[in-house]
Amino acid sequence: MAVQQNKKSRSRKGMRRSHDRIAVPSVIVCTCGSYTLPHRICPTCGKYHQVSYTKPKAESTNV
Ligand SMILES: [Zn+2]
């Protein structure tokens, strides 16, 4: 087991942990009005840049 040679101060610990946060995912508004992730097909309308790739979930459940 690795053992640290010198004590890390509270200040050093805080400086190290200043980057230990969970990144907030960037969110865009689709043309259908719902929030979705960028560079992904919208799960609500199934479109990416106004081109339909998949059937929307609501439409596929009715069929
Ligand atoms: Zn959409």
N, CA, C, O and the ligand as a Tripos MOL2 file, in Angstrom:
@<TRIPOS>MOLECULE
protein
  253   251    64     0     0
PROTEIN
NO_CHARGES

@<TRIPOS>ATOM
      1 N           0.8390   -1.1910    0.0000 N.3       1 MET1
      2 CA          0.0000    0.0000    0.0000 C.3       1 MET1
      3 C           0.8720    1.2370    0.0000 C.2       1 MET1
      4 O           1.8590    1.3210    0.7310 O.2       1 MET1
      5 N           0.5000    2.1820   -0.8190 N.am      2 ALA2
      6 CA          1.2540    3.4340   -0.8800 C.3       2 ALA2
      7 C           0.9230    4.3100    0.3270 C.2       2 ALA2
      8 O          -0.2410    4.4850    0.6880 O.2       2 ALA2
      9 N           1.9630    4.8500    0.9360 N.am      3 VAL3
     10 CA          1.7720    5.7140    2.1020 C.3       3 VAL3
     11 C           2.3240    7.0870    1.7580 C.2       3 VAL3
     12 O           3.4370    7.2130    1.2480 O.2       3 VAL3
     13 N           1.5370    8.1060    2.0410 N.am      4 GLN4
     14 CA          1.9800    9.4550    1.6960 C.3       4 GLN4
     15 C           3.1570    9.8710    2.5760 C.2       4 GLN4
     16 O           3.2220    9.5210    3.7540 O.2       4 GLN4
     17 N           4.0720   10.6100    1.9940 N.am      5 GLN5
     18 CA          5.2900   10.9730    2.7020 C.3       5 GLN5
     19 C           5.0680   12.1730    3.6100 C.2       5 GLN5
     20 O           5.6000   12.2330    4.7180 O.2       5 GLN5
     21 N           4.2840   13.1210    3.1340 N.am      6 ASN6
     22 CA          4.0410   14.3260    3.9190 C.3       6 ASN6
     23 C           2.5450   14.5860    4.0540 C.2       6 ASN6
     24 O           1.7410   14.2080    3.2020 O.2       6 ASN6
     25 N           2.2100   15.2400    5.1440 N.am      7 LYS7
     26 CA          0.8040   15.5580    5.3600 C.3       7 LYS7
     27 C           0.3540   16.6240    4.3630 C.2       7 LYS7
     28 O           1.0400   17.6190    4.1280 O.2       7 LYS7
     29 N          -0.8360   16.3770    3.7800 N.am      8 LYS8
     30 CA         -1.4320   17.3790    2.8950 C.3       8 LYS8
     31 C          -2.3520   18.2410    3.7370 C.2       8 LYS8
     32 O          -3.2420   17.7400    4.4230 O.2       8 LYS8
     33 N          -2.1280   19.5290    3.6750 N.am      9 SER9
     34 CA         -2.8970   20.4480    4.5110 C.3       9 SER9
     35 C          -4.3440   20.5330    4.0550 C.2       9 SER9
     36 O          -4.6800   20.0820    2.9600 O.2       9 SER9
     37 N          -5.2000   21.1090    4.8870 N.am     10 ARG10
     38 CA         -6.6020   21.2990    4.5240 C.3      10 ARG10
     39 C          -6.7190   22.1730    3.2730 C.2      10 ARG10
     40 O          -7.6020   21.9800    2.4370 O.2      10 ARG10
     41 N          -5.8110   23.1290    3.1710 N.am     11 SER11
     42 CA         -5.8200   23.9910    1.9910 C.3      11 SER11
     43 C          -5.5020   23.2020    0.7250 C.2      11 SER11
     44 O          -6.1670   23.3600   -0.2980 O.2      11 SER11
     45 N          -4.4750   22.3470    0.8030 N.am     12 ARG12
     46 CA         -4.0980   21.5120   -0.3520 C.3      12 ARG12
     47 C          -5.2300   20.5540   -0.7200 C.2      12 ARG12
     48 O          -5.5160   20.3430   -1.8990 O.2      12 ARG12
     49 N          -5.8650   19.9830    0.2890 N.am     13 LYS13
     50 CA         -6.9850   19.0730    0.0390 C.3      13 LYS13
     51 C          -8.1070   19.8140   -0.6800 C.2      13 LYS13
     52 O          -8.7170   19.2870   -1.6100 O.2      13 LYS13
     53 N          -8.3720   21.0490   -0.2350 N.am     14 GLY14
     54 CA         -9.4260   21.8330   -0.8740 C.3      14 GLY14
     55 C          -9.0820   22.1860   -2.3010 C.2      14 GLY14
     56 O          -9.9450   22.1790   -3.1800 O.2      14 GLY14
     57 N          -7.8000   22.4990   -2.5340 N.am     15 MET15
     58 CA         -7.3780   22.8260   -3.9070 C.3      15 MET15
     59 C          -7.5170   21.6150   -4.8210 C.2      15 MET15
     60 O          -7.9250   21.7410   -5.9750 O.2      15 MET15
     61 N          -7.1740   20.4370   -4.2940 N.am     16 ARG16
     62 CA         -7.3010   19.2170   -5.0990 C.3      16 ARG16
     63 C          -8.7650   18.9140   -5.3940 C.2      16 ARG16
     64 O          -9.1210   18.5380   -6.5100 O.2      16 ARG16
     65 N          -9.6020   19.0820   -4.3830 N.am     17 ARG17
     66 CA        -11.0140   18.7210   -4.5440 C.3      17 ARG17
     67 C         -11.8340   19.8080   -5.2460 C.2      17 ARG17
     68 O         -13.0330   19.6310   -5.4660 O.2      17 ARG17
     69 N         -11.2070   20.9120   -5.5930 N.am     18 SER18
     70 CA        -11.9620   21.9670   -6.2690 C.3      18 SER18
     71 C         -12.4360   21.5200   -7.6510 C.2      18 SER18
     72 O         -13.3580   22.1130   -8.2100 O.2      18 SER18
     73 N         -11.8080   20.4700   -8.2110 N.am     19 HIS19
     74 CA        -12.2060   19.9560   -9.5280 C.3      19 HIS19
     75 C         -13.1030   18.7290   -9.4180 C.2      19 HIS19
     76 O         -13.5390   18.1930  -10.4370 O.2      19 HIS19
     77 N         -13.3870   18.2750   -8.1960 N.am     20 ASP20
     78 CA        -14.1500   17.0340   -8.0210 C.3      20 ASP20
     79 C         -15.6470   17.3050   -7.9940 C.2      20 ASP20
     80 O         -16.3350   16.9700   -7.0300 O.2      20 ASP20
     81 N         -16.1320   17.9040   -9.0420 N.am     21 ARG21
     82 CA        -17.5690   18.1330   -9.1100 C.3      21 ARG21
     83 C         -18.1250   17.4330  -10.3400 C.2      21 ARG21
     84 O         -17.4220   17.2110  -11.3250 O.2      21 ARG21
     85 N         -19.3830   17.0980  -10.2580 N.am     22 ILE22
     86 CA        -20.0580   16.4530  -11.3770 C.3      22 ILE22
     87 C         -20.4370   17.5350  -12.3880 C.2      22 ILE22
     88 O         -21.0510   18.5440  -12.0430 O.2      22 ILE22
     89 N         -20.0520   17.2960  -13.6510 N.am     23 ALA23
     90 CA        -20.3210   18.2850  -14.6950 C.3      23 ALA23
     91 C         -21.8180   18.3340  -14.9880 C.2      23 ALA23
     92 O         -22.4800   17.3010  -15.0940 O.2      23 ALA23
     93 N         -22.3300   19.5360  -15.1150 N.am     24 VAL24
     94 CA        -23.7430   19.6990  -15.4590 C.3      24 VAL24
     95 C         -23.8850   19.4570  -16.9560 C.2      24 VAL24
     96 O         -23.1930   20.1070  -17.7410 O.2      24 VAL24
     97 N         -24.7660   18.5350  -17.3850 N.am     25 PRO25
     98 CA        -24.8980   18.2690  -18.8110 C.3      25 PRO25
     99 C         -25.5180   19.4590  -19.5410 C.2      25 PRO25
    100 O         -26.4740   20.0720  -19.0650 O.2      25 PRO25
    101 N         -24.9480   19.7730  -20.7140 N.am     26 SER26
    102 CA        -25.4790   20.8760  -21.5000 C.3      26 SER26
    103 C         -26.7740   20.4270  -22.1690 C.2      26 SER26
    104 O         -26.8710   19.3090  -22.6760 O.2      26 SER26
    105 N         -27.7490   21.3000  -22.1620 N.am     27 VAL27
    106 CA        -29.0840   20.9720  -22.6450 C.3      27 VAL27
    107 C         -29.4790   22.0120  -23.6940 C.2      27 VAL27
    108 O         -29.2540   23.2090  -23.5150 O.2      27 VAL27
    109 N         -30.0710   21.5340  -24.7910 N.am     28 ILE28
    110 CA        -30.5770   22.4410  -25.8230 C.3      28 ILE28
    111 C         -32.0840   22.2550  -25.9370 C.2      28 ILE28
    112 O         -32.6400   21.2500  -25.4950 O.2      28 ILE28
    113 N         -32.7280   23.2450  -26.5380 N.am     29 VAL29
    114 CA        -34.1660   23.1620  -26.7720 C.3      29 VAL29
    115 C         -34.3890   22.7130  -28.2060 C.2      29 VAL29
    116 O         -33.9080   23.3570  -29.1380 O.2      29 VAL29
    117 N         -35.1140   21.6130  -28.3930 N.am     30 CYS30
    118 CA        -35.4000   21.0800  -29.7250 C.3      30 CYS30
    119 C         -36.4310   21.9580  -30.4140 C.2      30 CYS30
    120 O         -37.0690   22.8090  -29.7950 O.2      30 CYS30
    121 N         -36.5760   21.7240  -31.7270 N.am     31 THR31
    122 CA        -37.5840   22.4860  -32.4720 C.3      31 THR31
    123 C         -38.9950   22.1230  -32.0190 C.2      31 THR31
    124 O         -39.9200   22.9160  -32.1910 O.2      31 THR31
    125 N         -39.1720   20.9180  -31.4340 N.am     32 CYS32
    126 CA        -40.4830   20.5280  -30.9200 C.3      32 CYS32
    127 C         -40.7500   21.1670  -29.5670 C.2      32 CYS32
    128 O         -41.8690   21.0960  -29.0600 O.2      32 CYS32
    129 N         -39.7410   21.7870  -28.9780 N.am     33 GLY33
    130 CA        -39.9470   22.5030  -27.7260 C.3      33 GLY33
    131 C         -39.4570   21.7840  -26.4970 C.2      33 GLY33
    132 O         -39.4550   22.3590  -25.4090 O.2      33 GLY33
    133 N         -39.0360   20.5230  -26.6420 N.am     34 SER34
    134 CA        -38.5830   19.7730  -25.4790 C.3      34 SER34
    135 C         -37.0850   19.9300  -25.3000 C.2      34 SER34
    136 O         -36.3660   20.2500  -26.2460 O.2      34 SER34
    137 N         -36.6210   19.7040  -24.0880 N.am     35 TYR35
    138 CA        -35.2030   19.7900  -23.7930 C.3      35 TYR35
    139 C         -34.5430   18.4610  -24.1620 C.2      35 TYR35
    140 O         -35.0790   17.3900  -23.8780 O.2      35 TYR35
    141 N         -33.3710   18.5480  -24.8000 N.am     36 THR36
    142 CA        -32.6530   17.3490  -25.2140 C.3      36 THR36
    143 C         -31.1600   17.6360  -25.2040 C.2      36 THR36
    144 O         -30.7350   18.7880  -25.1150 O.2      36 THR36
    145 N         -30.3640   16.5630  -25.2970 N.am     37 LEU37
    146 CA        -28.9180   16.7140  -25.3080 C.3      37 LEU37
    147 C         -28.4620   17.1230  -26.7060 C.2      37 LEU37
    148 O         -29.0780   16.7170  -27.6920 O.2      37 LEU37
    149 N         -27.3980   17.9180  -26.8120 N.am     38 PRO38
    150 CA        -26.9160   18.3160  -28.1310 C.3      38 PRO38
    151 C         -26.2850   17.1440  -28.8790 C.2      38 PRO38
    152 O         -25.7240   16.2330  -28.2690 O.2      38 PRO38
    153 N         -26.3820   17.1780  -30.2010 N.am     39 HIS39
    154 CA        -25.8340   16.1620  -31.1070 C.3      39 HIS39
    155 C         -26.4650   14.7930  -30.8830 C.2      39 HIS39
    156 O         -25.8480   13.7610  -31.1440 O.2      39 HIS39
    157 N         -27.7190   14.8000  -30.3910 N.am     40 ARG40
    158 CA        -28.4480   13.5540  -30.2000 C.3      40 ARG40
    159 C         -29.8160   13.6810  -30.8680 C.2      40 ARG40
    160 O         -30.3530   14.7780  -31.0160 O.2      40 ARG40
    161 N         -30.3670   12.5330  -31.2660 N.am     41 ILE41
    162 CA        -31.7340   12.5200  -31.7560 C.3      41 ILE41
    163 C         -32.6520   12.8530  -30.5790 C.2      41 ILE41
    164 O         -32.4780   12.3380  -29.4740 O.2      41 ILE41
    165 N         -33.6270   13.7210  -30.8350 N.am     42 CYS42
    166 CA        -34.5530   14.1090  -29.7760 C.3      42 CYS42
    167 C         -35.4210   12.9110  -29.4070 C.2      42 CYS42
    168 O         -36.0550   12.3320  -30.2900 O.2      42 CYS42
    169 N         -35.4730   12.5180  -28.1340 N.am     43 PRO43
    170 CA        -36.2910   11.3650  -27.7590 C.3      43 PRO43
    171 C         -37.7890   11.6340  -27.8540 C.2      43 PRO43
    172 O         -38.5820   10.6930  -27.8990 O.2      43 PRO43
    173 N         -38.1880   12.9110  -27.8850 N.am     44 THR44
    174 CA        -39.6090   13.2380  -27.9250 C.3      44 THR44
    175 C         -40.1590   13.1470  -29.3460 C.2      44 THR44
    176 O         -41.1730   12.4880  -29.5780 O.2      44 THR44
    177 N         -39.4870   13.8130  -30.3100 N.am     45 CYS45
    178 CA        -40.0010   13.8440  -31.6790 C.3      45 CYS45
    179 C         -39.2010   12.9370  -32.6120 C.2      45 CYS45
    180 O         -39.6270   12.7220  -33.7470 O.2      45 CYS45
    181 N         -38.0620   12.3990  -32.1830 N.am     46 GLY46
    182 CA        -37.2750   11.4930  -33.0060 C.3      46 GLY46
    183 C         -36.5590   12.1630  -34.1530 C.2      46 GLY46
    184 O         -36.2460   11.5090  -35.1480 O.2      46 GLY46
    185 N         -36.2890   13.4590  -34.0410 N.am     47 LYS47
    186 CA        -35.6510   14.1860  -35.1350 C.3      47 LYS47
    187 C         -34.2930   14.7170  -34.7130 C.2      47 LYS47
    188 O         -34.0370   14.9640  -33.5340 O.2      47 LYS47
    189 N         -33.4210   14.8870  -35.7170 N.am     48 TYR48
    190 CA        -32.1460   15.5360  -35.5140 C.3      48 TYR48
    191 C         -31.9530   16.5000  -36.6770 C.2      48 TYR48
    192 O         -31.8570   16.0660  -37.8240 O.2      48 TYR48
    193 N         -31.8940   17.7960  -36.4030 N.am     49 HIS49
    194 CA        -31.8100   18.8450  -37.4190 C.3      49 HIS49
    195 C         -32.9690   18.7300  -38.4280 C.2      49 HIS49
    196 O         -32.7580   18.7450  -39.6410 O.2      49 HIS49
    197 N         -34.1650   18.6170  -37.9070 N.am     50 GLN50
    198 CA        -35.4130   18.5480  -38.6720 C.3      50 GLN50
    199 C         -35.5120   17.3050  -39.5470 C.2      50 GLN50
    200 O         -36.4260   17.2220  -40.3680 O.2      50 GLN50
    201 N         -34.6160   16.3380  -39.4070 N.am     51 VAL51
    202 CA        -34.6960   15.1060  -40.1790 C.3      51 VAL51
    203 C         -35.1560   14.0020  -39.2340 C.2      51 VAL51
    204 O         -34.5470   13.7870  -38.1860 O.2      51 VAL51
    205 N         -36.2330   13.2970  -39.6000 N.am     52 SER52
    206 CA        -36.7840   12.2690  -38.7340 C.3      52 SER52
    207 C         -36.0040   10.9780  -38.9210 C.2      52 SER52
    208 O         -35.8260   10.5160  -40.0480 O.2      52 SER52
    209 N         -35.5380   10.3930  -37.8220 N.am     53 TYR53
    210 CA        -34.7740    9.1500  -37.8610 C.3      53 TYR53
    211 C         -35.5160    8.0060  -37.1750 C.2      53 TYR53
    212 O         -35.4240    6.8580  -37.6090 O.2      53 TYR53
    213 N         -36.2290    8.3050  -36.1360 N.am     54 THR54
    214 CA        -36.9660    7.2750  -35.4090 C.3      54 THR54
    215 C         -38.3820    7.7580  -35.1870 C.2      54 THR54
    216 O         -38.6710    8.9530  -35.2490 O.2      54 THR54
    217 N         -39.2590    6.8010  -34.9260 N.am     55 LYS55
    218 CA        -40.6250    7.1760  -34.5930 C.3      55 LYS55
    219 C         -40.6600    7.7140  -33.1690 C.2      55 LYS55
    220 O         -39.9830    7.1840  -32.2890 O.2      55 LYS55
    221 N         -41.4370    8.7530  -32.9400 N.am     56 PRO56
    222 CA        -41.5840    9.2360  -31.5660 C.3      56 PRO56
    223 C         -42.2010    8.1610  -30.6860 C.2      56 PRO56
    224 O         -42.9340    7.2950  -31.1650 O.2      56 PRO56
    225 N         -41.8930    8.2250  -29.3830 N.am     57 LYS57
    226 CA        -42.3510    7.2020  -28.4650 C.3      57 LYS57
    227 C         -43.8770    7.1670  -28.3740 C.2      57 LYS57
    228 O         -44.4680    6.0890  -28.3040 O.2      57 LYS57
    229 N         -44.5140    8.3320  -28.3730 N.am     58 ALA58
    230 CA        -45.9630    8.3910  -28.2370 C.3      58 ALA58
    231 C         -46.6400    7.7650  -29.4570 C.2      58 ALA58
    232 O         -47.6760    7.1130  -29.3290 O.2      58 ALA58
    233 N         -46.0380    7.9680  -30.6680 N.am     59 GLU59
    234 CA        -46.6340    7.4410  -31.8910 C.3      59 GLU59
    235 C         -46.4600    5.9270  -31.9730 C.2      59 GLU59
    236 O         -47.3670    5.2300  -32.4270 O.2      59 GLU59
    237 N         -45.3080    5.4070  -31.5420 N.am     60 SER60
    238 CA        -45.0340    3.9860  -31.6640 C.3      60 SER60
    239 C         -45.8940    3.1840  -30.6920 C.2      60 SER60
    240 O         -46.2260    2.0330  -30.9790 O.2      60 SER60
    241 N         -46.2630    3.7610  -29.5510 N.am     61 THR61
    242 CA        -47.0850    3.0240  -28.5890 C.3      61 THR61
    243 C         -48.5340    2.9080  -29.0730 C.2      61 THR61
    244 O         -49.2360    1.9600  -28.7230 O.2      61 THR61
    245 N         -48.9850    3.9040  -29.9020 N.am     62 ASN62
    246 CA        -50.3550    3.8530  -30.3910 C.3      62 ASN62
    247 C         -50.5210    2.7970  -31.4720 C.2      62 ASN62
    248 O         -51.6030    2.2280  -31.6130 O.2      62 ASN62
    249 N         -49.4480    2.5190  -32.2550 N.am     63 VAL63
    250 CA        -49.5530    1.5900  -33.3670 C.3      63 VAL63
    251 C         -49.5630    0.1550  -32.8900 C.2      63 VAL63
    252 O         -49.6470   -0.7660  -33.7030 O.2      63 VAL63
    253 ZN        -37.7940   17.2280  -30.5750 Zn       64 ZN64
@<TRIPOS>BOND
     1     1     2 1
     2     2     3 1
     3     3     4 2
     4     3     5 am
     5     5     6 1
     6     6     7 1
     7     7     8 2
     8     7     9 am
     9     9    10 1
    10    10    11 1
    11    11    12 2
    12    11    13 am
    13    13    14 1
    14    14    15 1
    15    15    16 2
    16    15    17 am
    17    17    18 1
    18    18    19 1
    19    19    20 2
    20    19    21 am
    21    21    22 1
    22    22    23 1
    23    23    24 2
    24    23    25 am
    25    25    26 1
    26    26    27 1
    27    27    28 2
    28    27    29 am
    29    29    30 1
    30    30    31 1
    31    31    32 2
    32    31    33 am
    33    33    34 1
    34    34    35 1
    35    35    36 2
    36    35    37 am
    37    37    38 1
    38    38    39 1
    39    39    40 2
    40    39    41 am
    41    41    42 1
    42    42    43 1
    43    43    44 2
    44    43    45 am
    45    45    46 1
    46    46    47 1
    47    47    48 2
    48    47    49 am
    49    49    50 1
    50    50    51 1
    51    51    52 2
    52    51    53 am
    53    53    54 1
    54    54    55 1
    55    55    56 2
    56    55    57 am
    57    57    58 1
    58    58    59 1
    59    59    60 2
    60    59    61 am
    61    61    62 1
    62    62    63 1
    63    63    64 2
    64    63    65 am
    65    65    66 1
    66    66    67 1
    67    67    68 2
    68    67    69 am
    69    69    70 1
    70    70    71 1
    71    71    72 2
    72    71    73 am
    73    73    74 1
    74    74    75 1
    75    75    76 2
    76    75    77 am
    77    77    78 1
    78    78    79 1
    79    79    80 2
    80    79    81 am
    81    81    82 1
    82    82    83 1
    83    83    84 2
    84    83    85 am
    85    85    86 1
    86    86    87 1
    87    87    88 2
    88    87    89 am
    89    89    90 1
    90    90    91 1
    91    91    92 2
    92    91    93 am
    93    93    94 1
    94    94    95 1
    95    95    96 2
    96    95    97 am
    97    97    98 1
    98    98    99 1
    99    99   100 2
   100    99   101 am
   101   101   102 1
   102   102   103 1
   103   103   104 2
   104   103   105 am
   105   105   106 1
   106   106   107 1
   107   107   108 2
   108   107   109 am
   109   109   110 1
   110   110   111 1
   111   111   112 2
   112   111   113 am
   113   113   114 1
   114   114   115 1
   115   115   116 2
   116   115   117 am
   117   117   118 1
   118   118   119 1
   119   119   120 2
   120   119   121 am
   121   121   122 1
   122   122   123 1
   123   123   124 2
   124   123   125 am
   125   125   126 1
   126   126   127 1
   127   127   128 2
   128   127   129 am
   129   129   130 1
   130   130   131 1
   131   131   132 2
   132   131   133 am
   133   133   134 1
   134   134   135 1
   135   135   136 2
   136   135   137 am
   137   137   138 1
   138   138   139 1
   139   139   140 2
   140   139   141 am
   141   141   142 1
   142   142   143 1
   143   143   144 2
   144   143   145 am
   145   145   146 1
   146   146   147 1
   147   147   148 2
   148   147   149 am
   149   149   150 1
   150   150   151 1
   151   151   152 2
   152   151   153 am
   153   153   154 1
   154   154   155 1
   155   155   156 2
   156   155   157 am
   157   157   158 1
   158   158   159 1
   159   159   160 2
   160   159   161 am
   161   161   162 1
   162   162   163 1
   163   163   164 2
   164   163   165 am
   165   165   166 1
   166   166   167 1
   167   167   168 2
   168   167   169 am
   169   169   170 1
   170   170   171 1
   171   171   172 2
   172   171   173 am
   173   173   174 1
   174   174   175 1
   175   175   176 2
   176   175   177 am
   177   177   178 1
   178   178   179 1
   179   179   180 2
   180   179   181 am
   181   181   182 1
   182   182   183 1
   183   183   184 2
   184   183   185 am
   185   185   186 1
   186   186   187 1
   187   187   188 2
   188   187   189 am
   189   189   190 1
   190   190   191 1
   191   191   192 2
   192   191   193 am
   193   193   194 1
   194   194   195 1
   195   195   196 2
   196   195   197 am
   197   197   198 1
   198   198   199 1
   199   199   200 2
   200   199   201 am
   201   201   202 1
   202   202   203 1
   203   203   204 2
   204   203   205 am
   205   205   206 1
   206   206   207 1
   207   207   208 2
   208   207   209 am
   209   209   210 1
   210   210   211 1
   211   211   212 2
   212   211   213 am
   213   213   214 1
   214   214   215 1
   215   215   216 2
   216   215   217 am
   217   217   218 1
   218   218   219 1
   219   219   220 2
   220   219   221 am
   221   221   222 1
   222   222   223 1
   223   223   224 2
   224   223   225 am
   225   225   226 1
   226   226   227 1
   227   227   228 2
   228   227   229 am
   229   229   230 1
   230   230   231 1
   231   231   232 2
   232   231   233 am
   233   233   234 1
   234   234   235 1
   235   235   236 2
   236   235   237 am
   237   237   238 1
   238   238   239 1
   239   239   240 2
   240   239   241 am
   241   241   242 1
   242   242   243 1
   243   243   244 2
   244   243   245 am
   245   245   246 1
   246   246   247 1
   247   247   248 2
   248   247   249 am
   249   249   250 1
   250   250   251 1
   251   251   252 2
@<TRIPOS>SUBSTRUCTURE
     1 MET1         2 RESIDUE 1 A MET
     2 ALA2         6 RESIDUE 1 A ALA
     3 VAL3        10 RESIDUE 1 A VAL
     4 GLN4        14 RESIDUE 1 A GLN
     5 GLN5        18 RESIDUE 1 A GLN
     6 ASN6        22 RESIDUE 1 A ASN
     7 LYS7        26 RESIDUE 1 A LYS
     8 LYS8        30 RESIDUE 1 A LYS
     9 SER9        34 RESIDUE 1 A SER
    10 ARG10       38 RESIDUE 1 A ARG
    11 SER11       42 RESIDUE 1 A SER
    12 ARG12       46 RESIDUE 1 A ARG
    13 LYS13       50 RESIDUE 1 A LYS
    14 GLY14       54 RESIDUE 1 A GLY
    15 MET15       58 RESIDUE 1 A MET
    16 ARG16       62 RESIDUE 1 A ARG
    17 ARG17       66 RESIDUE 1 A ARG
    18 SER18       70 RESIDUE 1 A SER
    19 HIS19       74 RESIDUE 1 A HIS
    20 ASP20       78 RESIDUE 1 A ASP
    21 ARG21       82 RESIDUE 1 A ARG
    22 ILE22       86 RESIDUE 1 A ILE
    23 ALA23       90 RESIDUE 1 A ALA
    24 VAL24       94 RESIDUE 1 A VAL
    25 PRO25       98 RESIDUE 1 A PRO
    26 SER26      102 RESIDUE 1 A SER
    27 VAL27      106 RESIDUE 1 A VAL
    28 ILE28      110 RESIDUE 1 A ILE
    29 VAL29      114 RESIDUE 1 A VAL
    30 CYS30      118 RESIDUE 1 A CYS
    31 THR31      122 RESIDUE 1 A THR
    32 CYS32      126 RESIDUE 1 A CYS
    33 GLY33      130 RESIDUE 1 A GLY
    34 SER34      134 RESIDUE 1 A SER
    35 TYR35      138 RESIDUE 1 A TYR
    36 THR36      142 RESIDUE 1 A THR
    37 LEU37      146 RESIDUE 1 A LEU
    38 PRO38      150 RESIDUE 1 A PRO
    39 HIS39      154 RESIDUE 1 A HIS
    40 ARG40      158 RESIDUE 1 A ARG
    41 ILE41      162 RESIDUE 1 A ILE
    42 CYS42      166 RESIDUE 1 A CYS
    43 PRO43      170 RESIDUE 1 A PRO
    44 THR44      174 RESIDUE 1 A THR
    45 CYS45      178 RESIDUE 1 A CYS
    46 GLY46      182 RESIDUE 1 A GLY
    47 LYS47      186 RESIDUE 1 A LYS
    48 TYR48      190 RESIDUE 1 A TYR
    49 HIS49      194 RESIDUE 1 A HIS
    50 GLN50      198 RESIDUE 1 A GLN
    51 VAL51      202 RESIDUE 1 A VAL
    52 SER52      206 RESIDUE 1 A SER
    53 TYR53      210 RESIDUE 1 A TYR
    54 THR54      214 RESIDUE 1 A THR
    55 LYS55      218 RESIDUE 1 A LYS
    56 PRO56      222 RESIDUE 1 A PRO
    57 LYS57      226 RESIDUE 1 A LYS
    58 ALA58      230 RESIDUE 1 A ALA
    59 GLU59      234 RESIDUE 1 A GLU
    60 SER60      238 RESIDUE 1 A SER
    61 THR61      242 RESIDUE 1 A THR
    62 ASN62      246 RESIDUE 1 A ASN
    63 VAL63      250 RESIDUE 1 A VAL
    64 ZN64       253 GROUP 0 **** ****
